Amino acid sequence: MAKKLYRSIKDRKIAGVCGGIAEYFDIDPTLVRIIWIFALFLGIFPALIAYIICWIVIPENPKH
């Protein structure tokens, strides 16, 4: 069965994007959030726009 990327319902701070990415890659969600925050400091608008696009495009996990 193929893995699918979903936004997390149980591990979310804002929209569940980082939690969903962490579940997909089987890594700690805190690490994903730290990387995302670091990306925000490097270039605020591209990282913020990417997060909003992910929020819109990635569906919520229907199993949780």
PDB file of N, CA, C and O in Angstrom:
ATOM      1  N   MET A   1       0.836  -1.185   0.000  1.00  0.00           N
ATOM      2  CA  MET A   1       0.000   0.000   0.000  1.00  0.00           C
ATOM      3  C   MET A   1       0.881   1.249   0.000  1.00  0.00           C
ATOM      4  O   MET A   1       1.835   1.339   0.773  1.00  0.00           O
ATOM      5  N   ALA A   2       0.570   2.186  -0.843  1.00  0.00           N
ATOM      6  CA  ALA A   2       1.361   3.397  -0.974  1.00  0.00           C
ATOM      7  C   ALA A   2       1.053   4.369   0.161  1.00  0.00           C
ATOM      8  O   ALA A   2      -0.086   4.491   0.611  1.00  0.00           O
ATOM      9  N   LYS A   3       2.107   5.057   0.611  1.00  0.00           N
ATOM     10  CA  LYS A   3       1.927   6.079   1.643  1.00  0.00           C
ATOM     11  C   LYS A   3       1.345   7.327   1.004  1.00  0.00           C
ATOM     12  O   LYS A   3       1.660   7.654  -0.140  1.00  0.00           O
ATOM     13  N   LYS A   4       0.495   8.021   1.747  1.00  0.00           N
ATOM     14  CA  LYS A   4      -0.075   9.281   1.284  1.00  0.00           C
ATOM     15  C   LYS A   4       0.234  10.366   2.301  1.00  0.00           C
ATOM     16  O   LYS A   4       0.312  10.111   3.503  1.00  0.00           O
ATOM     17  N   LEU A   5       0.404  11.557   1.804  1.00  0.00           N
ATOM     18  CA  LEU A   5       0.688  12.701   2.655  1.00  0.00           C
ATOM     19  C   LEU A   5      -0.624  13.347   3.078  1.00  0.00           C
ATOM     20  O   LEU A   5      -1.428  13.758   2.241  1.00  0.00           O
ATOM     21  N   TYR A   6      -0.829  13.431   4.384  1.00  0.00           N
ATOM     22  CA  TYR A   6      -2.011  14.072   4.944  1.00  0.00           C
ATOM     23  C   TYR A   6      -1.579  15.058   6.016  1.00  0.00           C
ATOM     24  O   TYR A   6      -0.512  14.913   6.611  1.00  0.00           O
ATOM     25  N   ARG A   7      -2.422  16.073   6.261  1.00  0.00           N
ATOM     26  CA  ARG A   7      -2.194  16.942   7.410  1.00  0.00           C
ATOM     27  C   ARG A   7      -2.621  16.182   8.653  1.00  0.00           C
ATOM     28  O   ARG A   7      -3.632  15.480   8.644  1.00  0.00           O
ATOM     29  N   SER A   8      -1.863  16.321   9.698  1.00  0.00           N
ATOM     30  CA  SER A   8      -2.145  15.616  10.940  1.00  0.00           C
ATOM     31  C   SER A   8      -3.288  16.279  11.695  1.00  0.00           C
ATOM     32  O   SER A   8      -3.384  17.504  11.761  1.00  0.00           O
ATOM     33  N   ILE A   9      -4.147  15.449  12.260  1.00  0.00           N
ATOM     34  CA  ILE A   9      -5.223  15.960  13.107  1.00  0.00           C
ATOM     35  C   ILE A   9      -4.807  15.894  14.574  1.00  0.00           C
ATOM     36  O   ILE A   9      -5.146  16.777  15.363  1.00  0.00           O
ATOM     37  N   LYS A  10      -4.074  14.849  14.933  1.00  0.00           N
ATOM     38  CA  LYS A  10      -3.705  14.669  16.335  1.00  0.00           C
ATOM     39  C   LYS A  10      -2.436  15.416  16.734  1.00  0.00           C
ATOM     40  O   LYS A  10      -2.241  15.690  17.918  1.00  0.00           O
ATOM     41  N   ASP A  11      -1.562  15.756  15.774  1.00  0.00           N
ATOM     42  CA  ASP A  11      -0.308  16.432  16.084  1.00  0.00           C
ATOM     43  C   ASP A  11      -0.239  17.736  15.294  1.00  0.00           C
ATOM     44  O   ASP A  11       0.506  17.853  14.321  1.00  0.00           O
ATOM     45  N   ARG A  12      -1.023  18.701  15.728  1.00  0.00           N
ATOM     46  CA  ARG A  12      -1.043  19.970  15.019  1.00  0.00           C
ATOM     47  C   ARG A  12      -0.847  21.122  15.996  1.00  0.00           C
ATOM     48  O   ARG A  12      -1.260  21.071  17.154  1.00  0.00           O
ATOM     49  N   LYS A  13      -0.212  22.143  15.490  1.00  0.00           N
ATOM     50  CA  LYS A  13      -0.077  23.395  16.235  1.00  0.00           C
ATOM     51  C   LYS A  13      -0.893  24.487  15.549  1.00  0.00           C
ATOM     52  O   LYS A  13      -1.572  25.267  16.217  1.00  0.00           O
ATOM     53  N   ILE A  14      -0.829  24.547  14.214  1.00  0.00           N
ATOM     54  CA  ILE A  14      -1.616  25.519  13.459  1.00  0.00           C
ATOM     55  C   ILE A  14      -2.569  24.768  12.530  1.00  0.00           C
ATOM     56  O   ILE A  14      -3.783  24.777  12.738  1.00  0.00           O
ATOM     57  N   ALA A  15      -2.012  24.116  11.502  1.00  0.00           N
ATOM     58  CA  ALA A  15      -2.860  23.446  10.517  1.00  0.00           C
ATOM     59  C   ALA A  15      -2.544  21.971  10.369  1.00  0.00           C
ATOM     60  O   ALA A  15      -3.242  21.266   9.639  1.00  0.00           O
ATOM     61  N   GLY A  16      -1.521  21.488  11.037  1.00  0.00           N
ATOM     62  CA  GLY A  16      -1.166  20.079  10.946  1.00  0.00           C
ATOM     63  C   GLY A  16      -0.229  19.746   9.806  1.00  0.00           C
ATOM     64  O   GLY A  16       0.018  18.571   9.538  1.00  0.00           O
ATOM     65  N   VAL A  17       0.300  20.755   9.127  1.00  0.00           N
ATOM     66  CA  VAL A  17       1.182  20.524   7.986  1.00  0.00           C
ATOM     67  C   VAL A  17       2.486  19.872   8.447  1.00  0.00           C
ATOM     68  O   VAL A  17       2.886  18.849   7.893  1.00  0.00           O
ATOM     69  N   CYS A  18       3.143  20.435   9.432  1.00  0.00           N
ATOM     70  CA  CYS A  18       4.413  19.870   9.911  1.00  0.00           C
ATOM     71  C   CYS A  18       4.206  18.491  10.522  1.00  0.00           C
ATOM     72  O   CYS A  18       5.024  17.595  10.320  1.00  0.00           O
ATOM     73  N   GLY A  19       3.127  18.314  11.263  1.00  0.00           N
ATOM     74  CA  GLY A  19       2.821  17.008  11.838  1.00  0.00           C
ATOM     75  C   GLY A  19       2.587  15.966  10.771  1.00  0.00           C
ATOM     76  O   GLY A  19       3.017  14.821  10.914  1.00  0.00           O
ATOM     77  N   GLY A  20       1.905  16.351   9.693  1.00  0.00           N
ATOM     78  CA  GLY A  20       1.658  15.424   8.591  1.00  0.00           C
ATOM     79  C   GLY A  20       2.925  15.067   7.842  1.00  0.00           C
ATOM     80  O   GLY A  20       3.111  13.913   7.457  1.00  0.00           O
ATOM     81  N   ILE A  21       3.794  16.035   7.629  1.00  0.00           N
ATOM     82  CA  ILE A  21       5.067  15.772   6.966  1.00  0.00           C
ATOM     83  C   ILE A  21       5.921  14.848   7.835  1.00  0.00           C
ATOM     84  O   ILE A  21       6.581  13.944   7.323  1.00  0.00           O
ATOM     85  N   ALA A  22       5.906  15.074   9.140  1.00  0.00           N
ATOM     86  CA  ALA A  22       6.659  14.224  10.060  1.00  0.00           C
ATOM     87  C   ALA A  22       6.130  12.787  10.048  1.00  0.00           C
ATOM     88  O   ALA A  22       6.916  11.839  10.065  1.00  0.00           O
ATOM     89  N   GLU A  23       4.813  12.621  10.020  1.00  0.00           N
ATOM     90  CA  GLU A  23       4.231  11.275   9.947  1.00  0.00           C
ATOM     91  C   GLU A  23       4.608  10.593   8.644  1.00  0.00           C
ATOM     92  O   GLU A  23       4.907   9.399   8.634  1.00  0.00           O
ATOM     93  N   TYR A  24       4.598  11.331   7.551  1.00  0.00           N
ATOM     94  CA  TYR A  24       4.912  10.756   6.244  1.00  0.00           C
ATOM     95  C   TYR A  24       6.349  10.238   6.191  1.00  0.00           C
ATOM     96  O   TYR A  24       6.605   9.140   5.697  1.00  0.00           O
ATOM     97  N   PHE A  25       7.285  11.044   6.706  1.00  0.00           N
ATOM     98  CA  PHE A  25       8.695  10.660   6.673  1.00  0.00           C
ATOM     99  C   PHE A  25       9.138   9.897   7.924  1.00  0.00           C
ATOM    100  O   PHE A  25      10.299   9.503   8.035  1.00  0.00           O
ATOM    101  N   ASP A  26       8.213   9.689   8.863  1.00  0.00           N
ATOM    102  CA  ASP A  26       8.478   8.952  10.098  1.00  0.00           C
ATOM    103  C   ASP A  26       9.631   9.577  10.886  1.00  0.00           C
ATOM    104  O   ASP A  26      10.581   8.898  11.274  1.00  0.00           O
ATOM    105  N   ILE A  27       9.522  10.890  11.110  1.00  0.00           N
ATOM    106  CA  ILE A  27      10.506  11.613  11.910  1.00  0.00           C
ATOM    107  C   ILE A  27       9.766  12.416  12.982  1.00  0.00           C
ATOM    108  O   ILE A  27       8.537  12.489  12.978  1.00  0.00           O
ATOM    109  N   ASP A  28      10.512  13.003  13.879  1.00  0.00           N
ATOM    110  CA  ASP A  28       9.937  13.787  14.972  1.00  0.00           C
ATOM    111  C   ASP A  28       9.335  15.088  14.440  1.00  0.00           C
ATOM    112  O   ASP A  28      10.008  15.822  13.716  1.00  0.00           O
ATOM    113  N   PRO A  29       8.079  15.387  14.785  1.00  0.00           N
ATOM    114  CA  PRO A  29       7.453  16.620  14.301  1.00  0.00           C
ATOM    115  C   PRO A  29       8.168  17.885  14.773  1.00  0.00           C
ATOM    116  O   PRO A  29       8.132  18.907  14.088  1.00  0.00           O
ATOM    117  N   THR A  30       8.806  17.827  15.917  1.00  0.00           N
ATOM    118  CA  THR A  30       9.544  18.992  16.407  1.00  0.00           C
ATOM    119  C   THR A  30      10.682  19.345  15.453  1.00  0.00           C
ATOM    120  O   THR A  30      10.963  20.521  15.223  1.00  0.00           O
ATOM    121  N   LEU A  31      11.329  18.332  14.904  1.00  0.00           N
ATOM    122  CA  LEU A  31      12.413  18.566  13.946  1.00  0.00           C
ATOM    123  C   LEU A  31      11.880  19.262  12.687  1.00  0.00           C
ATOM    124  O   LEU A  31      12.515  20.181  12.169  1.00  0.00           O
ATOM    125  N   VAL A  32      10.739  18.831  12.210  1.00  0.00           N
ATOM    126  CA  VAL A  32      10.131  19.459  11.027  1.00  0.00           C
ATOM    127  C   VAL A  32       9.773  20.905  11.336  1.00  0.00           C
ATOM    128  O   VAL A  32       9.993  21.788  10.507  1.00  0.00           O
ATOM    129  N   ARG A  33       9.227  21.155  12.514  1.00  0.00           N
ATOM    130  CA  ARG A  33       8.869  22.527  12.892  1.00  0.00           C
ATOM    131  C   ARG A  33      10.099  23.419  13.008  1.00  0.00           C
ATOM    132  O   ARG A  33      10.060  24.581  12.603  1.00  0.00           O
ATOM    133  N   ILE A  34      11.184  22.892  13.555  1.00  0.00           N
ATOM    134  CA  ILE A  34      12.426  23.673  13.675  1.00  0.00           C
ATOM    135  C   ILE A  34      12.979  24.009  12.291  1.00  0.00           C
ATOM    136  O   ILE A  34      13.426  25.131  12.053  1.00  0.00           O
ATOM    137  N   ILE A  35      12.947  23.039  11.384  1.00  0.00           N
ATOM    138  CA  ILE A  35      13.412  23.291  10.015  1.00  0.00           C
ATOM    139  C   ILE A  35      12.544  24.350   9.353  1.00  0.00           C
ATOM    140  O   ILE A  35      13.054  25.227   8.656  1.00  0.00           O
ATOM    141  N   TRP A  36      11.233  24.272   9.567  1.00  0.00           N
ATOM    142  CA  TRP A  36      10.321  25.250   8.967  1.00  0.00           C
ATOM    143  C   TRP A  36      10.566  26.643   9.535  1.00  0.00           C
ATOM    144  O   TRP A  36      10.557  27.623   8.790  1.00  0.00           O
ATOM    145  N   ILE A  37      10.783  26.743  10.827  1.00  0.00           N
ATOM    146  CA  ILE A  37      11.071  28.045  11.451  1.00  0.00           C
ATOM    147  C   ILE A  37      12.387  28.603  10.935  1.00  0.00           C
ATOM    148  O   ILE A  37      12.495  29.802  10.676  1.00  0.00           O
ATOM    149  N   PHE A  38      13.393  27.738  10.783  1.00  0.00           N
ATOM    150  CA  PHE A  38      14.672  28.160  10.220  1.00  0.00           C
ATOM    151  C   PHE A  38      14.474  28.695   8.800  1.00  0.00           C
ATOM    152  O   PHE A  38      15.071  29.704   8.426  1.00  0.00           O
ATOM    153  N   ALA A  39      13.635  28.018   8.013  1.00  0.00           N
ATOM    154  CA  ALA A  39      13.341  28.478   6.655  1.00  0.00           C
ATOM    155  C   ALA A  39      12.633  29.834   6.682  1.00  0.00           C
ATOM    156  O   ALA A  39      12.860  30.672   5.810  1.00  0.00           O
ATOM    157  N   LEU A  40      11.784  30.044   7.672  1.00  0.00           N
ATOM    158  CA  LEU A  40      11.122  31.344   7.805  1.00  0.00           C
ATOM    159  C   LEU A  40      12.129  32.465   8.043  1.00  0.00           C
ATOM    160  O   LEU A  40      11.987  33.556   7.492  1.00  0.00           O
ATOM    161  N   PHE A  41      13.149  32.198   8.866  1.00  0.00           N
ATOM    162  CA  PHE A  41      14.149  33.223   9.145  1.00  0.00           C
ATOM    163  C   PHE A  41      15.019  33.513   7.925  1.00  0.00           C
ATOM    164  O   PHE A  41      15.487  34.637   7.743  1.00  0.00           O
ATOM    165  N   LEU A  42      15.233  32.502   7.095  1.00  0.00           N
ATOM    166  CA  LEU A  42      16.047  32.720   5.898  1.00  0.00           C
ATOM    167  C   LEU A  42      15.301  33.528   4.832  1.00  0.00           C
ATOM    168  O   LEU A  42      15.891  34.368   4.153  1.00  0.00           O
ATOM    169  N   GLY A  43      14.038  33.273   4.700  1.00  0.00           N
ATOM    170  CA  GLY A  43      13.237  33.996   3.716  1.00  0.00           C
ATOM    171  C   GLY A  43      11.782  33.879   4.096  1.00  0.00           C
ATOM    172  O   GLY A  43      11.141  32.872   3.794  1.00  0.00           O
ATOM    173  N   ILE A  44      11.253  34.883   4.749  1.00  0.00           N
ATOM    174  CA  ILE A  44       9.928  34.803   5.351  1.00  0.00           C
ATOM    175  C   ILE A  44       8.839  34.506   4.325  1.00  0.00           C
ATOM    176  O   ILE A  44       8.033  33.598   4.530  1.00  0.00           O
ATOM    177  N   PHE A  45       8.804  35.247   3.240  1.00  0.00           N
ATOM    178  CA  PHE A  45       7.676  35.112   2.323  1.00  0.00           C
ATOM    179  C   PHE A  45       7.630  33.762   1.601  1.00  0.00           C
ATOM    180  O   PHE A  45       6.549  33.177   1.526  1.00  0.00           O
ATOM    181  N   PRO A  46       8.729  33.236   1.070  1.00  0.00           N
ATOM    182  CA  PRO A  46       8.630  31.933   0.402  1.00  0.00           C
ATOM    183  C   PRO A  46       8.197  30.805   1.341  1.00  0.00           C
ATOM    184  O   PRO A  46       7.388  29.962   0.953  1.00  0.00           O
ATOM    185  N   ALA A  47       8.716  30.775   2.553  1.00  0.00           N
ATOM    186  CA  ALA A  47       8.349  29.718   3.498  1.00  0.00           C
ATOM    187  C   ALA A  47       6.909  29.880   3.962  1.00  0.00           C
ATOM    188  O   ALA A  47       6.199  28.887   4.122  1.00  0.00           O
ATOM    189  N   LEU A  48       6.478  31.081   4.174  1.00  0.00           N
ATOM    190  CA  LEU A  48       5.099  31.332   4.597  1.00  0.00           C
ATOM    191  C   LEU A  48       4.121  30.974   3.485  1.00  0.00           C
ATOM    192  O   LEU A  48       3.080  30.369   3.742  1.00  0.00           O
ATOM    193  N   ILE A  49       4.447  31.342   2.264  1.00  0.00           N
ATOM    194  CA  ILE A  49       3.594  30.997   1.130  1.00  0.00           C
ATOM    195  C   ILE A  49       3.560  29.482   0.934  1.00  0.00           C
ATOM    196  O   ILE A  49       2.501  28.924   0.647  1.00  0.00           O
ATOM    197  N   ALA A  50       4.695  28.813   1.085  1.00  0.00           N
ATOM    198  CA  ALA A  50       4.739  27.354   0.957  1.00  0.00           C
ATOM    199  C   ALA A  50       3.868  26.689   2.022  1.00  0.00           C
ATOM    200  O   ALA A  50       3.176  25.712   1.735  1.00  0.00           O
ATOM    201  N   TYR A  51       3.900  27.210   3.241  1.00  0.00           N
ATOM    202  CA  TYR A  51       3.074  26.645   4.312  1.00  0.00           C
ATOM    203  C   TYR A  51       1.590  26.811   3.994  1.00  0.00           C
ATOM    204  O   TYR A  51       0.808  25.878   4.175  1.00  0.00           O
ATOM    205  N   ILE A  52       1.208  27.970   3.530  1.00  0.00           N
ATOM    206  CA  ILE A  52      -0.198  28.229   3.196  1.00  0.00           C
ATOM    207  C   ILE A  52      -0.647  27.346   2.037  1.00  0.00           C
ATOM    208  O   ILE A  52      -1.761  26.823   2.047  1.00  0.00           O
ATOM    209  N   ILE A  53       0.210  27.180   1.046  1.00  0.00           N
ATOM    210  CA  ILE A  53      -0.124  26.292  -0.081  1.00  0.00           C
ATOM    211  C   ILE A  53      -0.284  24.860   0.409  1.00  0.00           C
ATOM    212  O   ILE A  53      -1.222  24.171   0.008  1.00  0.00           O
ATOM    213  N   CYS A  54       0.623  24.405   1.271  1.00  0.00           N
ATOM    214  CA  CYS A  54       0.504  23.055   1.832  1.00  0.00           C
ATOM    215  C   CYS A  54      -0.786  22.915   2.630  1.00  0.00           C
ATOM    216  O   CYS A  54      -1.442  21.876   2.564  1.00  0.00           O
ATOM    217  N   TRP A  55      -1.151  23.930   3.369  1.00  0.00           N
ATOM    218  CA  TRP A  55      -2.373  23.932   4.169  1.00  0.00           C
ATOM    219  C   TRP A  55      -3.596  23.741   3.268  1.00  0.00           C
ATOM    220  O   TRP A  55      -4.533  23.027   3.623  1.00  0.00           O
ATOM    221  N   ILE A  56      -3.574  24.382   2.105  1.00  0.00           N
ATOM    222  CA  ILE A  56      -4.697  24.297   1.179  1.00  0.00           C
ATOM    223  C   ILE A  56      -4.701  22.985   0.400  1.00  0.00           C
ATOM    224  O   ILE A  56      -5.757  22.381   0.214  1.00  0.00           O
ATOM    225  N   VAL A  57      -3.536  22.541  -0.054  1.00  0.00           N
ATOM    226  CA  VAL A  57      -3.440  21.404  -0.971  1.00  0.00           C
ATOM    227  C   VAL A  57      -3.480  20.053  -0.261  1.00  0.00           C
ATOM    228  O   VAL A  57      -4.115  19.123  -0.758  1.00  0.00           O
ATOM    229  N   ILE A  58      -2.820  19.924   0.884  1.00  0.00           N
ATOM    230  CA  ILE A  58      -2.733  18.633   1.570  1.00  0.00           C
ATOM    231  C   ILE A  58      -4.018  18.402   2.354  1.00  0.00           C
ATOM    232  O   ILE A  58      -4.383  19.228   3.191  1.00  0.00           O
ATOM    233  N   PRO A  59      -4.712  17.291   2.099  1.00  0.00           N
ATOM    234  CA  PRO A  59      -5.956  17.024   2.816  1.00  0.00           C
ATOM    235  C   PRO A  59      -5.694  16.539   4.245  1.00  0.00           C
ATOM    236  O   PRO A  59      -4.611  16.042   4.553  1.00  0.00           O
ATOM    237  N   GLU A  60      -6.698  16.690   5.107  1.00  0.00           N
ATOM    238  CA  GLU A  60      -6.594  16.166   6.469  1.00  0.00           C
ATOM    239  C   GLU A  60      -6.664  14.652   6.444  1.00  0.00           C
ATOM    240  O   GLU A  60      -7.287  14.063   5.561  1.00  0.00           O
ATOM    241  N   ASN A  61      -6.029  14.033   7.407  1.00  0.00           N
ATOM    242  CA  ASN A  61      -6.021  12.580   7.501  1.00  0.00           C
ATOM    243  C   ASN A  61      -7.416  12.089   7.896  1.00  0.00           C
ATOM    244  O   ASN A  61      -7.906  12.433   8.971  1.00  0.00           O
ATOM    245  N   PRO A  62      -8.058  11.293   7.044  1.00  0.00           N
ATOM    246  CA  PRO A  62      -9.426  10.828   7.368  1.00  0.00           C
ATOM    247  C   PRO A  62      -9.453   9.701   8.394  1.00  0.00           C
ATOM    248  O   PRO A  62     -10.521   9.376   8.914  1.00  0.00           O
ATOM    249  N   LYS A  63      -8.315   9.104   8.694  1.00  0.00           N
ATOM    250  CA  LYS A  63      -8.269   7.950   9.617  1.00  0.00           C
ATOM    251  C   LYS A  63      -8.173   8.336  11.069  1.00  0.00           C
ATOM    252  O   LYS A  63      -8.367   7.484  11.936  1.00  0.00           O
ATOM    253  N   HIS A  64      -7.875   9.617  11.378  1.00  0.00           N
ATOM    254  CA  HIS A  64      -7.696  10.006  12.779  1.00  0.00           C
ATOM    255  C   HIS A  64      -8.856  10.811  13.219  1.00  0.00           C
ATOM    256  O   HIS A  64      -8.907  11.242  14.371  1.00  0.00           O
TER     257      HIS A  64
END
